[in-house]
């Protein structure tokens, strides 16, 4: 079978399956990345303004999650989540094994890992803020929520965009590890197609190309966001 037939949309082509797998990859990466933003923001706040106990917890979280292999975290969430879910169901029924959906386990795992890196990005972005603007906001009577919404959050977001872009690229690559749970994303689909056609090189090459296309498009979006944020900062400074 010709290469174009393999990747085509005909009866024996794998084009539709590969595109669906690419969509799953984007969705699981975006879900994990969004979860990481929430976790990263809370952990950064704990490190910057929390008490002793919360700072210790936040430091431990970022140290452990950045030190443990991502694949191990995915296994822990997948099998640990399934054991927890089975134990809960056994409270109301005779039981049996209840597996956690691979998408939820994978997105949660890479979200928790991503949150550890995003916390450090947000913390660094906050430390780069001008204290004069914060003091000026307090001087004109802004309460804490308004100060956060009008001054702190927009500027932290601007300073964090380059670092957050790097974390997104990392999260996107980590999504390939979720294939171990059986979720049919790009890598898993390439494995299935390679096994069915006995053409592993072709399909793993296609998988690499799909990841590169998604990465390239993502980088263009973050570059646009960074330029837009830089222009607004220049206008404010003028």
C-alpha positions in Angstrom: 0.0 0.0 0.0 1.3 3.5 -0.9 2.1 6.0 1.7 -0.7 8.3 0.6 -3.2 5.5 0.8 -2.1 4.8 4.4 -2.7 8.4 5.5 -5.7 8.9 3.3 -9.4 8.9 4.1 -10.3 5.9 2.0 -11.5 2.5 3.2 -8.0 1.4 4.1 -6.6 4.8 5.1 -5.8 5.9 8.6 -6.3 9.6 8.1 -9.6 10.0 10.0 -8.3 7.9 12.9 -5.1 9.9 13.1 -7.0 13.2 13.1 -9.3 12.0 15.8 -6.3 10.9 17.9 -4.7 14.4 17.3 -8.0 15.9 18.6 -7.8 13.7 21.7 -4.2 14.7 22.3 -5.1 18.4 22.2 -8.1 17.9 24.5 -6.2 15.9 27.1 -3.3 18.4 27.0 -5.7 21.4 27.3 -7.6 19.8 30.2 -4.4 19.1 32.0 -3.0 22.5 31.3 -6.2 24.2 32.6 -6.1 22.2 35.7 -2.4 23.1 36.1 -3.2 26.8 35.9 -5.6 26.5 38.8 -3.2 24.4 40.9 -0.2 26.5 39.9 -2.0 29.8 40.9 -3.1 28.4 44.3 0.4 27.0 45.0 2.1 30.2 44.0 -0.2 32.1 46.3 0.6 29.7 49.1 4.3 30.2 48.6 4.0 34.0 48.4 1.4 34.8 51.0 0.6 31.6 52.9 1.5 30.7 56.4 4.3 28.4 57.5 2.2 25.2 57.0 0.9 26.1 53.6 4.4 27.2 52.4 5.9 23.9 53.5 3.0 22.0 51.8 3.5 24.1 48.6 7.3 23.6 48.6 6.9 19.9 49.2 4.4 19.6 46.3 6.6 21.4 43.8 9.7 19.5 44.9 8.0 16.1 44.7 6.1 16.5 41.5 9.2 17.9 39.7 11.3 15.1 41.0 9.1 12.1 40.3 8.9 10.8 36.7 5.7 11.9 34.9 5.0 8.3 33.8 5.0 7.2 37.4 2.5 9.9 38.3 0.2 8.8 35.5 0.3 5.2 36.8 -0.4 6.3 40.3 -3.4 8.3 39.3 -4.7 5.6 37.0 -4.4 2.6 39.2 -4.8 4.5 42.5 -7.9 6.3 41.2 -9.4 2.9 40.1 -8.7 1.4 43.5 -10.4 4.4 45.2 -13.4 4.3 42.9 -13.8 0.5 43.4 -13.7 1.0 47.2 -16.4 3.7 47.0 -18.7 1.5 44.8 -18.2 -1.4 47.2 -19.9 0.7 49.9 -23.2 0.4 48.0 -22.9 -2.8 46.0 -21.3 -6.2 46.0 -18.4 -4.5 44.2 -16.0 -5.5 41.5 -13.3 -3.5 39.9 -14.3 0.0 38.6 -11.7 1.6 36.4 -11.3 5.3 36.2 -11.7 6.6 32.7 -8.3 7.0 31.0 -9.0 10.5 29.9 -9.8 11.7 33.4 -6.8 9.9 34.9 -4.4 11.2 32.3 -5.6 14.8 32.3 -5.6 14.9 36.1 -2.1 13.4 36.3 -0.5 15.8 33.7 -2.5 18.6 35.3 -1.0 18.0 38.7 2.5 17.8 37.2 2.0 20.9 35.1 0.7 22.7 38.2 4.1 22.3 39.9 5.9 24.0 37.1 3.3 26.7 36.6 3.4 27.5 40.3 7.1 28.5 39.9 6.3 30.5 36.7 3.6 32.5 38.5 5.8 33.0 41.6 8.6 34.4 39.4 6.1 36.6 37.5 4.7 38.0 40.7 8.2 38.8 42.1 8.9 40.8 38.9 6.0 43.2 39.6 6.7 46.8 40.5 5.8 47.3 44.2 5.2 50.9 43.5 2.1 50.1 41.5 0.8 47.9 44.2 1.4 50.5 46.8 -0.3 53.1 44.6 -3.3 50.9 44.3 -3.5 50.6 48.1 -3.0 54.3 48.5 -6.1 55.1 46.4 -8.2 52.7 48.5 -8.4 49.6 46.3 -9.5 46.6 48.4 -7.5 43.3 47.9 -9.9 41.8 45.3 -9.9 44.9 43.2 -6.1 45.3 43.5 -5.7 41.7 42.4 -8.1 42.1 39.5 -6.9 45.5 38.2 -3.2 45.4 38.9 -1.7 42.1 40.0 -3.5 39.5 37.8 -3.0 41.4 34.4 0.7 42.1 35.1 1.4 38.6 36.4 -0.2 37.2 33.3 2.0 39.3 31.0 5.2 38.3 32.7 4.2 34.7 32.9 3.3 34.2 29.2 6.7 33.1 28.0 7.2 30.6 30.9 3.6 29.4 30.6 4.2 28.8 26.9 7.1 26.5 27.7 5.0 24.6 30.3 2.3 24.1 27.6 4.8 22.6 25.2 5.9 20.3 28.0 2.3 19.3 28.8 1.6 18.6 25.2 4.6 16.2 25.0 3.6 14.6 28.3 0.2 13.8 26.8 1.9 11.0 24.8 2.6 9.2 28.1 -1.2 8.9 28.7 -1.2 6.2 26.0 -0.2 3.7 28.7 -3.7 3.9 30.1 -5.2 2.9 26.8 -6.4 6.3 25.7 -6.1 6.5 21.9 -4.2 9.7 21.4 -1.6 10.2 18.7 1.1 7.8 19.9 -1.4 5.1 20.8 -3.1 5.4 17.4 0.3 5.2 15.7 1.0 2.0 17.6 -2.3 0.5 16.6 -1.8 1.4 12.9 1.8 0.3 12.9 0.8 -3.1 14.3 -2.0 -3.5 11.9 0.0 -2.6 8.8 3.5 -3.6 9.8 4.7 -0.2 8.9 6.0 1.2 12.2 8.4 3.7 10.7 5.8 5.4 8.6 3.2 5.8 11.4 5.7 6.9 14.0 7.0 9.5 11.5 3.4 10.7 11.0 2.9 10.9 14.8 6.1 13.0 15.1 4.8 15.3 12.3 1.4 15.7 14.0 3.1 16.7 17.3 5.3 19.2 15.5 2.4 20.8 13.7 0.5 21.2 17.0 3.6 22.5 18.7 4.3 25.0 15.9 0.7 26.3 15.9 0.8 26.6 19.7 4.1 28.5 19.6 2.5 31.0 17.1 -0.4 31.6 19.5 1.9 32.2 22.5 4.1 34.5 20.4 1.0 36.5 19.4 0.0 36.7 23.1 3.4 37.8 24.1 3.6 40.6 21.5 0.1 41.8 22.4 1.0 41.9 26.1 4.3 43.7 25.3 2.5 46.4 23.2 0.0 47.1 26.0 2.9 47.4 28.5 4.6 49.9 26.2 1.4 51.9 25.8 1.0 52.1 29.6 4.6 53.1 30.1 4.3 55.9 27.4 
